[in-house]
Amino acid sequence: MSGDTLEELPGWAHELLAEGRVARLGFLDEHDRPRVLPVTYAIHGEAIWSAIDSKPKQSAEPARVRRLRRRPEAALTVDRYSDDWSELAWVQVLGRIELIGVSQAPGAVDALAAKYADYRSERPPGPLLRLTPDRVLRWSASSG
């Protein structure tokens, strides 16, 4: 396990982070209990971006947004699992989350749309979650 920045990641770790289809976003709830949610994400600039997309019957602010407003710290983990354990690997980005309107970060929305077809046909209403890395950890069974 090593502490890097996004720019310092070795090739395999950057590729895993850039090409992963789903990540797990970990944060604390209003009672300081850990929560982990699967999220879509994209790298744009020096941050990891995720979006709150349209949800059926959603009228109130999503719980993850309320929780991240209260305590804007999170860990985002992307992993590769295989029954061949020599192929196991993960990258974890630790940092602060900022909630940003979609109109304030059109490049981030474009990065998400380039990665996910659903965002090309229906842009997320937001807000966007910008994870600014403080530390990036990584591990691989074969590449260390």
Protein Blocks (a to p, Z undefined) as FASTA:
>chain_A
ZZddfklpcfklmmmmmmpmbdcdddddfkopacddddddddehjbdcddddddehiabd
cfklmmmmmmmcdcdddddddfblklgccdddddddddddfklmmmlmmmmmmmpmklmm
mccebjadddddfbdcdddfklZZ
